[in-house]
Structure formats: structure tokens, C-alpha cells
Amino acid sequence: MSSRLGLVLERGRRPGWLKSATARAISYVIVGLFSAFALMPIVWLVSLASKPVQELMTIPIRLVPRDFSLFANIAEAFKYFDLLTWLRNTVIVAVLLAMSDVLLSSCCGYALAKFRFPGREVLFYFILGTFMISFIVILVPLYIIVKDLGWLNSYMGLMAPKFVSAFSIFFMRQSCLSIPNEYLDAARIDGASELRIYRTVVLPLLRPAVITLVIFRFQWEWDALLWPMIVAGSERLHTLPLGLALRASELLHATTFTASSIFAANLLATIPILLVFLYLRKYFINTMITSGLKL
Amino acid sequence: MQLDSVAFRQTRLGSLLARGHLSVAGRRARSGLLFAAPAALYFLVFWIYPLLRAVYISLTDWYLFSEPNFVGLENYSRLAADPYVWQSVKATAYYALGTTCATLLISLVLALLVNGTAHGRGFFTTALYVPAVISWVTAATVWMQIYMPNAGLYRVFLGPVMRLFGVQQIRWLDGRAWAMSAVIVVSVWKSLGANALLFLAGLQSIPEEILEAARVDGASRIQTVFRITLPLLKPTVLFVVVMLVISAFKAFTPIFVMTRGGPAGLTRVLPMYVYEEAFVAFKMGRASAVSVAMFLALLGLTVAQVRFIGSGGVYE
């Protein structure tokens, strides 16, 4: 798996199939243009977050604001929006879900990869099948279930649809498959219980997979809108994406004094995940490649 | 086989069921089941049971604040005749078609081009992947500004063209002509990098020997691409297409943030419609019916895609 990753990220492993210099030049231009297109909104976000409200709607449109007010906007963002509450809720949910997801999916993936029991194949395809159940179908009944459990407007309710995801199980199973059987057998011969083996042999070996899943989970929570919107009744429980989304429509009337601070808030929300991405790039890309190639 | 015979007890199932001494295989199997049980249980309770319940609710006329009455397939026949439902289906179809085709084409071309040059691969793949890392909410918020008729960023790039045609402003998100395309552009922007990466990985897993053989046989570079590389990429293409369609059918956040269903419901894709029916109008029965129908349609669509694209693989 990591060699695949290396192939994609490293440069110059192969010379590349384009031969003529013109072909290569053209391809650099095209790819460069799309890269700029990809990055442009991020740069623009920084620019928008640094502008005072008056400058947001002025023509001509400038990249660098005449009146740099990023920090003022950030301060306003904290004043107008309940950013800390949103952040707290999002982080709590993300951490709890990351823990439950890693625990449940590693156990299940381990079982699917290294044990043989009746119904194993059925279970695997069954879990794969839940991939197909789009969240929209279970939206209403899940809401009813959460309501009946008394979990509405609580952290448990926010977590309900995502204790463990089929993708994590799939991913963990892939990772467990590459654990050499010799380690497990050696531990068994030494008399360790299965639980002990799982804790002391399997889990440490799964560390990159665990990190990947934690990142994946955090990225997901920073993004989740539909379910939190339905479950979080009171504003006390709003998550970061929910709060920001509900305020986004204020942009339409940029004469609203909060317009700049919305961009500042979004920038604040984006920076952590961007930094994590730049440093731990391979963990992000790992999920993509594994899911695509090993199917 | 007799259920109390020794032979049966030596099978995995038999050793599991045996009351007395478990064999090694049996003990192993039991541990495996115990490890797998929590996750399996979770899926049963929180995914399978709701799915069944959704089907049941779709057969009632349940309005959240009243008692549900069983009405059979009435919801389904009603929604088959409902113009709003069909508008939503059309919007979803446009959206799915637009995002899938555009993303597929662009990310495939990008992957081929990046694979074709030796330098800067790391930089390009990282840059292209950044939109995928940004949260949908932030992305939608920024693009909302970019699309603003008076002072959005789009003016910087389209300004000359607009002046040419004497157009003062373009109503992207609240105009009937461009709303859907505008949303599609944002979706494509977001998923370019991830899919290009997938294709890139697929491209690099093509064995060097095959390409060598083609070159030795005198195939031009272009011929190699179309006759050999692309057919070998079919599994990846299939995967990408299926994933794109499935996520297009699920799209909620971009629509909600940018258009709320668009000018006169033009961008009200199915998830948006279900959300409004269920949590704004509280018509749980109807909402369930729509979502179940959508689920079945998506299932059928996926099977069709696998059949259509998956067959005729190079190694068959």
C-alpha cells in the first residue's frame, strides 16, 4: 500500500509518456491552470477574510485589501457568532466518533481478515452493501429512532449515524490482511488470549490506519450539515459547519455587518484541516487510493 | 451428517454449536464472531432496521404530529403524479449527469497529463487535492461570493467577455439559466483532485512491459493511450463513475448553502426535496416514499452501470 502511495506522490519515477517538449509544455500549462483553479477560491477566502465589510462589495475587485482587517474580522467573528461553542461541540463529537469508529472497525476488520467463522463472507458483503444505502433513505426513521431513544438534542444523537462506517471496516480489513500470520501464531503459542493479541500485536501494527481514520473522521465532522441540522435543536449544540452554513445566507446582503466576519470564521475553520493536510498528506490520500484500487 | 457425530463437531459450525469442549478452530471462530459482533450489531440497529422502517413509513400517511395510518402504495402513486417530485428528479438527473461527466473527463485528462510529465507531480496532485480537503460549507460560502452578480470574483475572469456582449451582470445562483451549472462547477471543482489521484494511481499500476511492447510494435503515443491505457483503466473508471453518481444523488450541503433549492425549485435535488418534505412540511410518509423510490432507482442505476461499463474488460 505504501509503495503505491509512493508511486503517486513521488516525482520522476517514470519519465512520463509525453515525448516532445511542446507536448510537455502544453501539459504543464493545462495542469497548471487547473491547479490555479483549484487553489484560487482558497486564496480568495483569505482575501475576503481580510477585507472590511465596505470593501467586500466595491468594484474594482482587488485581491489585496486596501484596509487589511483580518484580525479585526476574526475578533468580530468571535463576538457575533458562538464560535467557541460550535468548535467545542464539533471537536467533542469528532473525538468520540473517532474513538468508536477506530475501536469498532478495527475489531470487525480484524475479525474479517484473520478469523474464519460461519457467515464471514455474508457479513462482509452485507457491510459492503450498506455502502449502497444512502443516508437520505434512513434519514426519517433514524430521526424517529433517535427521538425514541431520547437522544434528540444531545451528543449521542449527533453521533448516532456514524458510530462506525462501512468504509472504516473495509479499510481496517485491508490493513489487517497485511499483518503476517506468524506474529499472531507466535503470540498464540505463547499463550496470549485473543484480546491480548488484539491489544498488543494488532493495534500497534494498525497505527497508520488508525491515524488515517481519525483524520478522515475529523474531516467528515467539519463537513457534516444535514444530520446535525436535524438533531441539534438548541443553539447550544450547534456544530461548526451547521453554524457557519446557517449564517452563510447573510452574505447575500453584504450590507450586513457580519459579512466579513463570516469569511473570517470560515477561514479559521479551514486553517486547521489545511495544515493537517499539508503535513500529513499521505494519510489523506491513503484513503482515496486504498478504496479505489483494492476493490 | 448426524448432528451429534464427531465429524460434524469438527466443522466450524459444529464446533461452535457443541456444548462441551470447543476445538481450536471453534474457539477461533467464536473469537472472530465476538470481535465482529459489535460493528455488525450497530449496522443492524442503525442502518438495516431504519431501512425497513423507512419502507414501512412510506406505506403510511404519517404527518409527524398525527397517528400514522396504513395507506398502502398511495404515497407512491401520488408522487408519480406530482410535478414537484418530477422537477426534483430532473434536477437530480441534471446534477448527476453534469458532475459525473465533467469530473470524469477532466480528472482523467489531468491524470494522463500529470503522468505524462516527470516534474511537479507532487505539487500538482497536492494543489488539485486541496478543494477536497476544504469543508463543503466553506467551499459553498466562498463560491457564493464568487458568483455574486455585482462584486463576485467571476467578474475578474469574465469581465472582458461580458463587456463584449454588453452584459452588466450575470445572475449565477438565482437566475434560471445558470443556477444548476453554477452548482455543478463547484462540485466538479471539489472532486477533481481526488478522482485525478485515483486515475493516477490506476495509470501507474499499468505494467511497464505492456507499454514497452506497444512501443516496440510501433504504436504512436496517442495510439497507446487510446488502445491500451484507457481500456486497462476500465475498472478504475467504473469505480469512479459509480462513486460519482452515488455521491451526486446524495448532494445536500452545496444546494442548501448556495441556492436552498434554487430559483423556483430549479436546483432542488432529491435530498433537498426529502429534507423539506420531512422536516419542513413534516410529511414523513411522503418523504419516506420519495427516499425509498430514490434508493431503489439508485440501486438499479448502479447495477446497470456495472453491467454496462464493467463488461468487455480487457482480460475477459
Boltz contact constraints between the chains, C-beta under 6 A:
constraints:
  - contact:
      token1: [A, 7]
      token2: [B, 204]
      max_distance: 6.0
  - contact:
      token1: [A, 8]
      token2: [B, 200]
      max_distance: 6.0
  - contact:
      token1: [A, 8]
      token2: [B, 201]
      max_distance: 6.0
  - contact:
      token1: [A, 9]
      token2: [B, 122]
      max_distance: 6.0
  - contact:
      token1: [A, 11]
      token2: [B, 119]
      max_distance: 6.0
  - contact:
      token1: [A, 11]
      token2: [B, 121]
      max_distance: 6.0
  - contact:
      token1: [A, 11]
      token2: [B, 122]
      max_distance: 6.0
  - contact:
      token1: [A, 12]
      token2: [B, 118]
      max_distance: 6.0
  - contact:
      token1: [A, 15]
      token2: [B, 118]
      max_distance: 6.0
  - contact:
      token1: [A, 16]
      token2: [B, 116]
      max_distance: 6.0
  - contact:
      token1: [A, 16]
      token2: [B, 117]
      max_distance: 6.0
  - contact:
      token1: [A, 16]
      token2: [B, 118]
      max_distance: 6.0
  - contact:
      token1: [A, 17]
      token2: [B, 116]
      max_distance: 6.0
  - contact:
      token1: [A, 17]
      token2: [B, 221]
      max_distance: 6.0
  - contact:
      token1: [A, 18]
      token2: [B, 116]
      max_distance: 6.0
  - contact:
      token1: [A, 24]
      token2: [B, 117]
      max_distance: 6.0
  - contact:
      token1: [A, 27]
      token2: [B, 113]
      max_distance: 6.0
  - contact:
      token1: [A, 27]
      token2: [B, 116]
      max_distance: 6.0
  - contact:
      token1: [A, 27]
      token2: [B, 117]
      max_distance: 6.0
  - contact:
      token1: [A, 30]
      token2: [B, 113]
      max_distance: 6.0
  - contact:
      token1: [A, 31]
      token2: [B, 113]
      max_distance: 6.0
  - contact:
      token1: [A, 31]
      token2: [B, 114]
      max_distance: 6.0
  - contact:
      token1: [A, 31]
      token2: [B, 124]
      max_distance: 6.0
  - contact:
      token1: [A, 34]
      token2: [B, 110]
      max_distance: 6.0
  - contact:
      token1: [A, 35]
      token2: [B, 124]
      max_distance: 6.0
  - contact:
      token1: [A, 35]
      token2: [B, 127]
      max_distance: 6.0
  - contact:
      token1: [A, 35]
      token2: [B, 128]
      max_distance: 6.0
  - contact:
      token1: [A, 38]
      token2: [B, 127]
      max_distance: 6.0
  - contact:
      token1: [A, 38]
      token2: [B, 128]
      max_distance: 6.0
  - contact:
      token1: [A, 38]
      token2: [B, 130]
      max_distance: 6.0
  - contact:
      token1: [A, 38]
      token2: [B, 131]
      max_distance: 6.0
  - contact:
      token1: [A, 39]
      token2: [B, 127]
      max_distance: 6.0
  - contact:
      token1: [A, 41]
      token2: [B, 142]
      max_distance: 6.0
  - contact:
      token1: [A, 44]
      token2: [B, 153]
      max_distance: 6.0
  - contact:
      token1: [A, 45]
      token2: [B, 142]
      max_distance: 6.0
  - contact:
      token1: [A, 57]
      token2: [B, 151]
      max_distance: 6.0
  - contact:
      token1: [A, 59]
      token2: [B, 151]
      max_distance: 6.0
  - contact:
      token1: [A, 61]
      token2: [B, 156]
      max_distance: 6.0
  - contact:
      token1: [A, 104]
      token2: [B, 38]
      max_distance: 6.0
  - contact:
      token1: [A, 104]
      token2: [B, 39]
      max_distance: 6.0
  - contact:
      token1: [A, 107]
      token2: [B, 35]
      max_distance: 6.0
  - contact:
      token1: [A, 108]
      token2: [B, 36]
      max_distance: 6.0
  - contact:
      token1: [A, 108]
      token2: [B, 39]
      max_distance: 6.0
  - contact:
      token1: [A, 110]
      token2: [B, 35]
      max_distance: 6.0
  - contact:
      token1: [A, 111]
      token2: [B, 32]
      max_distance: 6.0
  - contact:
      token1: [A, 111]
      token2: [B, 35]
      max_distance: 6.0
  - contact:
      token1: [A, 111]
      token2: [B, 36]
      max_distance: 6.0
  - contact:
      token1: [A, 115]
      token2: [B, 28]
      max_distance: 6.0
  - contact:
      token1: [A, 115]
      token2: [B, 32]
      max_distance: 6.0
  - contact:
      token1: [A, 117]
      token2: [B, 29]
      max_distance: 6.0
  - contact:
      token1: [A, 117]
      token2: [B, 32]
      max_distance: 6.0
  - contact:
      token1: [A, 117]
      token2: [B, 33]
      max_distance: 6.0
  - contact:
      token1: [A, 118]
      token2: [B, 12]
      max_distance: 6.0
  - contact:
      token1: [A, 118]
      token2: [B, 13]
      max_distance: 6.0
  - contact:
      token1: [A, 123]
      token2: [B, 40]
      max_distance: 6.0
  - contact:
      token1: [A, 130]
      token2: [B, 43]
      max_distance: 6.0
  - contact:
      token1: [A, 130]
      token2: [B, 47]
      max_distance: 6.0
  - contact:
      token1: [A, 133]
      token2: [B, 47]
      max_distance: 6.0
  - contact:
      token1: [A, 133]
      token2: [B, 51]
      max_distance: 6.0
  - contact:
      token1: [A, 134]
      token2: [B, 250]
      max_distance: 6.0
  - contact:
      token1: [A, 136]
      token2: [B, 271]
      max_distance: 6.0
  - contact:
      token1: [A, 136]
      token2: [B, 274]
      max_distance: 6.0
  - contact:
      token1: [A, 136]
      token2: [B, 291]
      max_distance: 6.0
  - contact:
      token1: [A, 137]
      token2: [B, 54]
      max_distance: 6.0
  - contact:
      token1: [A, 137]
      token2: [B, 291]
      max_distance: 6.0
  - contact:
      token1: [A, 137]
      token2: [B, 295]
      max_distance: 6.0
  - contact:
      token1: [A, 138]
      token2: [B, 50]
      max_distance: 6.0
  - contact:
      token1: [A, 138]
      token2: [B, 51]
      max_distance: 6.0
  - contact:
      token1: [A, 140]
      token2: [B, 278]
      max_distance: 6.0
  - contact:
      token1: [A, 140]
      token2: [B, 284]
      max_distance: 6.0
  - contact:
      token1: [A, 140]
      token2: [B, 287]
      max_distance: 6.0
  - contact:
      token1: [A, 140]
      token2: [B, 288]
      max_distance: 6.0
  - contact:
      token1: [A, 141]
      token2: [B, 50]
      max_distance: 6.0
  - contact:
      token1: [A, 141]
      token2: [B, 53]
      max_distance: 6.0
  - contact:
      token1: [A, 141]
      token2: [B, 54]
      max_distance: 6.0
  - contact:
      token1: [A, 142]
      token2: [B, 50]
      max_distance: 6.0
  - contact:
      token1: [A, 163]
      token2: [B, 42]
      max_distance: 6.0
  - contact:
      token1: [A, 164]
      token2: [B, 39]
      max_distance: 6.0
  - contact:
      token1: [A, 164]
      token2: [B, 42]
      max_distance: 6.0
  - contact:
      token1: [A, 169]
      token2: [B, 39]
      max_distance: 6.0
  - contact:
      token1: [A, 194]
      token2: [B, 31]
      max_distance: 6.0
  - contact:
      token1: [A, 222]
      token2: [B, 135]
      max_distance: 6.0
  - contact:
      token1: [A, 223]
      token2: [B, 135]
      max_distance: 6.0
  - contact:
      token1: [A, 223]
      token2: [B, 136]
      max_distance: 6.0
  - contact:
      token1: [A, 225]
      token2: [B, 253]
      max_distance: 6.0
  - contact:
      token1: [A, 226]
      token2: [B, 252]
      max_distance: 6.0
  - contact:
      token1: [A, 230]
      token2: [B, 279]
      max_distance: 6.0
  - contact:
      token1: [A, 241]
      token2: [B, 135]
      max_distance: 6.0
  - contact:
      token1: [A, 241]
      token2: [B, 137]
      max_distance: 6.0
  - contact:
      token1: [A, 244]
      token2: [B, 137]
      max_distance: 6.0
  - contact:
      token1: [A, 245]
      token2: [B, 137]
      max_distance: 6.0
  - contact:
      token1: [A, 245]
      token2: [B, 257]
      max_distance: 6.0
  - contact:
      token1: [A, 248]
      token2: [B, 141]
      max_distance: 6.0
  - contact:
      token1: [A, 248]
      token2: [B, 257]
      max_distance: 6.0
  - contact:
      token1: [A, 251]
      token2: [B, 144]
      max_distance: 6.0
  - contact:
      token1: [A, 266]
      token2: [B, 138]
      max_distance: 6.0
  - contact:
      token1: [A, 266]
      token2: [B, 141]
      max_distance: 6.0
  - contact:
      token1: [A, 270]
      token2: [B, 134]
      max_distance: 6.0
  - contact:
      token1: [A, 270]
      token2: [B, 138]
      max_distance: 6.0
  - contact:
      token1: [A, 273]
      token2: [B, 133]
      max_distance: 6.0
  - contact:
      token1: [A, 277]
      token2: [B, 133]
      max_distance: 6.0
  - contact:
      token1: [A, 288]
      token2: [B, 194]
      max_distance: 6.0
  - contact:
      token1: [A, 288]
      token2: [B, 197]
      max_distance: 6.0
  - contact:
      token1: [A, 289]
      token2: [B, 201]
      max_distance: 6.0
  - contact:
      token1: [A, 292]
      token2: [B, 198]
      max_distance: 6.0
  - contact:
      token1: [A, 292]
      token2: [B, 239]
      max_distance: 6.0
  - contact:
      token1: [A, 293]
      token2: [B, 201]
      max_distance: 6.0
  - contact:
      token1: [A, 295]
      token2: [B, 239]
      max_distance: 6.0
